[in-house]
Amino acid sequence: MGEVLEEHLADGVLLLRINRPEVKNALNQQVREQLAAHCQAAGNDDTVKVVVITGNDQAFAAGADIKAMAEATPIDLVLRRNNRHWDAIAHCPKPIIAAVNGFALGGGCELAMHADIIIAGETATFGQPEIRVGIMPGAGGTQRLTRAIGKFKAMLLCLTGQTFSGREAFEMGLASKVVPDAEVLQTALDIARTIALMPPLAVAQIKEVLLAGQDAPLEAALMLERKAFQLLFDSEDQKEGMKAFLEKRKPSYRGR
């Protein structure tokens, strides 16, 4: 069994499950490489509509594998090229949903923030505690967390290493939805199936424009949105969607 289990579900949903329960799903090099490979493959697979990443009841991912980092040199870290593995997840053109139970600390919290939607269990434990072992977040923790919850909360959390619950993550704007722990994965899969039934071209354009526009000046972002909106009127799915609406029937989208 691999360290990331892959399961193709109905309706084009790909479930990726981190499988290192003996270390609370800590992210070692193999997990990063396998997640990256799966996300790259999903981006090129027309049968995959949505990706769901999860762990188990005890941990989504309890951070980086400290044993693999403790004696590393700066050159070791450069040669691991982990930024490329993270980029493969961040740049996956398919929507990614993180289903978070248990610990999502350090790299685990950063992994969740690479997703497009985060479903958090009420008692999940988020945090960027790297400062407690003498380092700092290194896979987007300072930047993505700040963009999600603002400078002052992010500064407090990164400088103290304190953790926060799934409920708190939702209240501060980090999680998309908070649900009872036992309902996390099913909720994520239900949302994934809902998105998977949407027109693929529109889904792709929404993700691309939303991500590209969030750090762009408003006028530039609005131009990106306008051009993508106009482009979709050349798709068969737009014609089918509006025709189905007028005919009061369910549309059949083909991604064309």
Secondary structure, DSSP 8 states (H G I E B T S, - for coil): --SEEEEE-GGGEEEEEE--GGGTT-B-HHHHHHHHHHHHHHHT-TT--EEEEE--SSEEE-SB-GGGTTT--HHHHHHHTHHHHHHHHHT-SS-EEEEE-SEEETHHHHHHHHSSEEEEETT-EEE--GGGGT----SSHHHHHHHHH-HHHHHHHHHH---EEHHHHHHTTS-SEEE-GGGHHHHHHHHHHHHHTS-HHHHHHHHHHHHHHTTS-HHHHHHHHHHHHHHGGGSHHHHHHHHHHHTTS-------
